[in-house]
Amino acid sequence: NASARTRVSFAANVDPLFLVPNPRGSQASCTNCHAGGSGGLTLNGNAANDFAELRVEISPTTGTVRARTDVPTASLVLRKATLDGVTHGGGQLWLQSDPQYQTVLDWPNEGGSNN
């Protein structure tokens, strides 16, 4: 069933999370630091750009896309946000139990569509 596979919308559910201030650290949002390309990632609140950065552009850190559909939990965007074996200049954004983490995880689990 196609609707079950695409229930998380990148533009409506995932991308807005990058605009929300970090509740665990500096209170800056992802876009506060990454709008200028910090760490080689540019997130500027434009869903088309942000999608390309996560699903098309290759991370120089891992050599893969930042949101992986093959192994979603290995996605750099999630590992950085939770400090899962990697450092992140913005500190820890989410716990794996947080709804924000789950939303971003559900997106590549459902195919990582640009929807």
C-alpha positions as a LaTeX table, in Angstrom:
\begin{tabular}{lrrr}
\hline
Residue & $x$ (\AA) & $y$ (\AA) & $z$ (\AA) \\
\hline
Asn1 & 0.00 & 0.00 & 0.00 \\
Ala2 & 1.69 & 3.20 & $-1.19$ \\
Ser3 & 0.08 & 5.48 & 1.37 \\
Ala4 & 1.45 & 3.38 & 4.24 \\
Arg5 & 4.97 & 3.70 & 2.81 \\
Thr6 & 4.82 & 7.47 & 2.47 \\
Arg7 & 2.95 & 8.62 & 5.55 \\
Val8 & 5.87 & 10.80 & 6.71 \\
Ser9 & 6.21 & 13.79 & 4.44 \\
Phe10 & 9.69 & 15.27 & 4.16 \\
Ala11 & 8.40 & 18.78 & 3.49 \\
Ala12 & 5.62 & 18.73 & 6.11 \\
Asn13 & 7.06 & 16.53 & 8.88 \\
Val14 & 10.85 & 16.21 & 8.61 \\
Asp15 & 12.20 & 19.48 & 7.25 \\
Pro16 & 10.39 & 21.67 & 9.82 \\
Leu17 & 12.23 & 19.82 & 12.60 \\
Phe18 & 15.48 & 21.40 & 11.40 \\
Leu19 & 14.03 & 24.85 & 12.21 \\
Val20 & 13.16 & 24.02 & 15.84 \\
Pro21 & 15.63 & 25.17 & 18.52 \\
Asn22 & 17.70 & 22.43 & 20.14 \\
Pro23 & 16.06 & 21.63 & 23.50 \\
Arg24 & 19.20 & 19.96 & 24.87 \\
Gly25 & 21.95 & 22.39 & 23.99 \\
Ser26 & 22.59 & 25.84 & 22.69 \\
Gln27 & 18.95 & 26.49 & 21.76 \\
Ala28 & 20.09 & 26.99 & 18.17 \\
Ser29 & 18.26 & 25.11 & 15.44 \\
Cys30 & 19.95 & 22.94 & 12.82 \\
Thr31 & 19.48 & 25.73 & 10.30 \\
Asn32 & 21.18 & 28.27 & 12.58 \\
Cys33 & 24.51 & 26.52 & 12.03 \\
His34 & 23.96 & 24.67 & 8.77 \\
Ala35 & 22.39 & 27.47 & 6.73 \\
Gly36 & 25.96 & 28.52 & 5.96 \\
Gly37 & 27.15 & 25.00 & 5.23 \\
Ser38 & 28.74 & 24.18 & 8.60 \\
Gly39 & 30.39 & 20.76 & 8.49 \\
Gly40 & 29.72 & 20.47 & 4.77 \\
Leu41 & 25.94 & 20.28 & 5.27 \\
Thr42 & 23.64 & 23.09 & 4.14 \\
Leu43 & 20.16 & 23.11 & 5.70 \\
Asn44 & 18.37 & 26.36 & 5.02 \\
Gly45 & 14.69 & 25.57 & 5.57 \\
Asn46 & 14.02 & 25.15 & 1.86 \\
Ala47 & 12.63 & 21.61 & 1.63 \\
Ala48 & 13.96 & 20.97 & $-1.89$ \\
Asn49 & 17.48 & 22.02 & $-0.91$ \\
Asp50 & 17.39 & 20.20 & 2.41 \\
Phe51 & 16.14 & 17.01 & 0.76 \\
Ala52 & 19.00 & 17.14 & $-1.75$ \\
Glu53 & 21.52 & 17.63 & 1.05 \\
Leu54 & 20.22 & 14.58 & 2.93 \\
Arg55 & 19.29 & 12.17 & 0.12 \\
Val56 & 21.38 & 13.20 & $-2.90$ \\
Glu57 & 24.61 & 14.82 & $-1.74$ \\
Ile58 & 27.32 & 12.48 & $-0.46$ \\
Ser59 & 28.67 & 13.16 & 3.02 \\
Pro60 & 32.45 & 13.59 & 3.07 \\
Thr61 & 32.36 & 11.98 & 6.53 \\
Thr62 & 30.75 & 8.67 & 5.54 \\
Gly63 & 30.87 & 8.51 & 1.75 \\
Thr64 & 27.10 & 7.86 & 1.70 \\
Val65 & 23.96 & 9.96 & 1.64 \\
Arg66 & 23.12 & 11.45 & 5.04 \\
Ala67 & 19.68 & 9.81 & 5.24 \\
Arg68 & 20.04 & 6.16 & 4.32 \\
Thr69 & 17.13 & 4.00 & 3.22 \\
Asp70 & 19.21 & 0.80 & 3.31 \\
Val71 & 20.05 & 1.13 & 7.03 \\
Pro72 & 18.07 & 4.11 & 8.35 \\
Thr73 & 19.57 & 3.92 & 11.86 \\
Ala74 & 23.02 & 4.38 & 10.27 \\
Ser75 & 21.94 & 7.69 & 8.73 \\
Leu76 & 24.47 & 10.39 & 9.59 \\
Val77 & 21.67 & 12.91 & 10.19 \\
Leu78 & 20.36 & 10.69 & 13.02 \\
Arg79 & 23.75 & 9.66 & 14.37 \\
Lys80 & 24.89 & 13.29 & 14.63 \\
Ala81 & 21.63 & 14.41 & 16.27 \\
Thr82 & 21.96 & 11.72 & 18.96 \\
Leu83 & 25.78 & 11.65 & 19.23 \\
Asp84 & 25.70 & 7.98 & 18.22 \\
Gly85 & 29.39 & 7.26 & 17.70 \\
Val86 & 30.10 & 10.61 & 16.00 \\
Thr87 & 30.77 & 14.11 & 17.23 \\
His88 & 28.50 & 17.03 & 16.47 \\
Gly89 & 29.45 & 20.65 & 17.02 \\
Gly90 & 25.83 & 21.47 & 17.89 \\
Gly91 & 25.76 & 18.84 & 20.62 \\
Gln92 & 23.04 & 16.31 & 21.19 \\
Leu93 & 19.72 & 17.32 & 19.67 \\
Trp94 & 17.56 & 14.30 & 20.36 \\
Leu95 & 17.43 & 11.02 & 22.21 \\
Gln96 & 16.46 & 7.94 & 20.23 \\
Ser97 & 13.24 & 7.90 & 22.27 \\
Asp98 & 12.27 & 11.44 & 21.19 \\
Pro99 & 9.41 & 11.86 & 18.70 \\
Gln100 & 11.64 & 14.05 & 16.49 \\
Tyr101 & 14.14 & 11.20 & 16.13 \\
Gln102 & 11.34 & 8.76 & 15.34 \\
Thr103 & 9.89 & 11.05 & 12.66 \\
Val104 & 13.26 & 11.43 & 10.94 \\
Leu105 & 13.87 & 7.66 & 11.24 \\
Asp106 & 10.43 & 6.82 & 9.83 \\
Trp107 & 11.11 & 8.90 & 6.74 \\
Pro108 & 13.98 & 6.78 & 5.29 \\
Asn109 & 12.28 & 3.64 & 6.64 \\
Glu110 & 9.38 & 4.56 & 4.37 \\
Gly111 & 11.65 & 5.10 & 1.37 \\
Gly112 & 13.02 & 8.61 & 1.95 \\
Ser113 & 10.78 & 10.20 & $-0.67$ \\
Asn114 & 10.87 & 13.85 & $-1.63$ \\
Asn115 & 7.26 & 14.35 & $-0.64$ \\
\hline
\end{tabular}
